[in-house]
Amino acid sequence: MRPLEARDAALLAAAAAADKKGSDVVIVEVGPVLVITEYFVVVTGSNDRQVKAIVDEVEKRLKKAGLTVIGREGEQQATWVLLDFGEIVVHVFQPAERDFYRLERLWSDAPRVPLPEEIAGASENAAAGGGEPSAS
């Protein structure tokens, strides 16, 4: 199997997060301004249970695609969990932490990756209606 390009891996992570009802999914191309990674995937989970479900699904899908987590932080508290896959870093926040840290504003000079409609729509629906992760 051919390894995923970083952008495709970021989109796969975003889709996995949206499938678990993650909201406000954003992909930031930080590679031009940050040398340690190419993309940030930023997503919100409404509570610790949902954050954990999103993290588990992202890791499962990227592992299936041949990527391995090389670093992780924040799983105990599950208010901000970071999964480092090398070329992409996934940040899953609860709402208060996302608002406090505002990663998208911190990297506002970095371009955003447009999300396919199915990811953007699922993310917007989750933001509008909250929602718990599906039990799959």
C-alpha positions in Angstrom: 0.0 0.0 0.0 1.3 3.5 -0.9 1.7 5.7 2.1 -0.8 8.6 2.4 0.3 12.1 1.5 0.2 14.4 4.5 -2.8 16.4 3.1 -4.8 13.1 2.5 -3.9 12.0 6.0 -5.2 15.3 7.4 -8.5 14.9 5.4 -8.8 11.3 6.6 -8.4 12.4 10.2 -10.9 15.2 9.7 -13.4 12.7 8.2 -12.9 10.3 11.2 -13.5 13.2 13.6 -16.6 14.3 11.8 -18.0 10.8 11.8 -17.8 10.8 15.6 -19.7 14.0 15.6 -16.7 16.3 16.2 -17.6 19.9 15.4 -15.8 22.9 13.9 -13.3 20.7 12.1 -10.5 22.8 10.6 -7.3 21.8 8.8 -4.5 24.3 8.9 -1.5 23.9 6.6 1.2 25.0 9.0 4.1 23.6 7.0 5.0 26.9 5.4 5.3 28.6 8.9 6.2 25.7 11.2 9.0 23.2 10.5 7.9 20.4 12.8 4.7 19.3 11.0 2.7 20.0 7.8 -0.9 20.1 9.0 -2.9 20.7 12.1 -6.3 19.1 12.3 -8.4 20.9 14.9 -11.7 19.6 16.2 -14.1 20.1 19.1 -15.7 17.3 21.2 -18.5 18.3 23.5 -17.2 16.4 26.6 -14.4 14.0 27.7 -16.3 10.9 26.4 -16.7 12.4 23.0 -13.1 13.7 22.9 -11.9 10.1 23.6 -14.2 8.6 21.0 -12.9 11.1 18.3 -9.3 10.4 19.3 -9.9 6.6 19.1 -11.5 6.8 15.7 -8.8 9.1 14.3 -6.1 6.8 15.5 -7.9 3.7 14.2 -8.4 5.1 10.7 -4.9 6.5 10.3 -3.4 3.3 11.7 -5.4 1.3 9.1 -3.9 3.7 6.4 -0.4 2.9 7.6 0.3 5.8 10.0 1.5 5.5 13.6 1.1 7.8 16.5 4.6 9.0 17.5 3.4 11.2 20.4 0.3 11.8 22.4 -0.6 14.2 25.2 -3.7 15.0 27.3 -5.6 11.7 27.3 -6.1 11.6 31.1 -8.0 14.8 31.3 -9.4 14.7 27.8 -9.9 18.4 27.6 -7.2 18.8 24.9 -5.8 15.6 23.4 -2.9 15.9 20.9 -2.0 13.1 18.5 1.2 13.5 16.7 1.5 11.5 13.5 4.6 13.3 12.3 3.4 15.2 9.2 0.0 15.8 10.8 -0.9 16.7 14.4 -4.5 16.3 15.5 -5.8 18.5 18.3 -9.1 17.5 19.9 -10.5 20.0 22.3 -13.4 20.5 24.6 -15.1 23.8 23.8 -13.6 25.9 26.7 -10.1 24.8 25.9 -10.4 25.4 22.2 -11.7 28.9 22.9 -8.9 29.6 25.4 -6.0 28.3 23.2 -7.4 29.5 19.8 -4.9 27.6 17.7 -6.5 28.8 14.5 -5.9 32.4 15.4 -2.4 31.6 16.6 -1.7 30.3 13.1 -4.0 32.7 11.2 -1.3 33.4 8.6 -1.3 29.7 7.6 -3.7 28.6 4.9 -6.8 26.5 5.6 -7.5 23.3 3.7 -11.0 23.3 2.2 -13.1 20.4 3.6 -15.1 18.2 1.3 -18.8 18.8 1.7 -19.5 15.6 3.5 -16.9 16.5 6.2 -17.9 20.2 6.4 -21.6 19.3 6.6 -21.2 16.7 9.3 -19.0 19.1 11.3 -21.6 21.9 11.0 -24.4 19.6 12.0 -22.5 18.4 15.0 -21.8 22.1 16.0 -25.5 23.0 15.6 -26.9 20.0 17.4 -24.2 18.9 19.8 -24.4 15.2 19.7 -22.7 12.2 21.2 -20.5 9.9 19.2 -22.1 7.0 17.5 -21.4 3.6 19.1 -19.6 1.9 16.2 
